[in-house]
Amino acid sequence: MLLNLNKVNWSHSLKLKDYESHKASNIDTMKTLKRLTGQYNKWIQEENKETTKEFIVSSVGKMNPKTHLMSNIDDAMNENVMECLGTMINTVVF
């Protein structure tokens, strides 16, 4: 019985966030995407200036903006799709 105390049930993902907080989250995500896009553009320009081996050595330990960009895009899409689905379900049911 205590194992089910903090268990997330299936309806947890259908609960909607406040629209204002969702809007603020989207704005923050778009600002982050803009910053990462600029960094990715610089990354590509540096890659074109150097040879493959030089670029691999120079990029060790640095943040790869492409992976962060893809991760943020996936998170934003998932969040917005779940918010839209939740809104549509709540509109039909209630």
N, C-alpha and C positions, 0 to 999 in steps of 0.2 A: 504494500500500500504506500509506503514512503517512497518507493522508486518512482511512482507516478506523480509525485508532488510537483516537481519542476519540469515535467515532461511537456514538450511542445506538441500540441495537438494539430490536427489537419486544418482547423479553421484559423489558426494563428496567422497564416499568410494572407488570409482574406481581410484582415483588419486594416483599415485605411489609416494612413497618417494624416495629420492636419494639412490642408492644402497649402497654407502659407509656409510651413516647414518643408514641404515637398518642393515648392517653388524655389525656396532659398537653397535647398540641396541641389536642384537642377542648375541654378545660377553658379554655384560654387563649382560644380562639375564642369560646366562649360568654360569657366575661367581656367580650370586646371587643364582641360583639353587644349585650350588656346596656348597655354604655356608649354605643354608637352609637344604640341605641333611645331612650335618655333624651335624647341630643342632638337626635335627629330630632323628638321630642315638643316640645322647646323651640323648634326651628326652625319647626314648624307653628304653635305658639302665637304666635310673633313675626310670622309671615306673616299670621295672622288679625287682628292688632292694627293693621297698617299697610296702606296702599293698595299696589296692585301696583307702581307706579313707585318708591315709597319703599322697599319691600322689596327690589326688584331693586338699587337703588343701595346699600342698606345691606348686602346680602349679597355684594357684589363683593369678591373676595379671601378670602372665608371658605370653610372646608371645608363641602362639601355632605354632610351625614351620610347622606342617602338613597343616594347613589351608592356611598359606602364600605360602607354596610350591605348593599346588593345584591351588591357585589363579594365581601365576606366570606362571605355566605350561599352564593354560587356556589362559592367555593373550598372551603368546608366540605363542601358536598354532593358535589362532585367527589372530594374526598379520601376521604370516607366510602364512597362508592359503589365507588371503585377498591379500597379496603381490603376491602370485603365481597366483591366479585367475586374478588379475589385469594385470599381465604380459601376461598371456595367452590371455586374451581378447584384449589387446593392440596389440599383435602379429597377431591375426586373423583380427582385424578390420583395422589396419593401415598397 
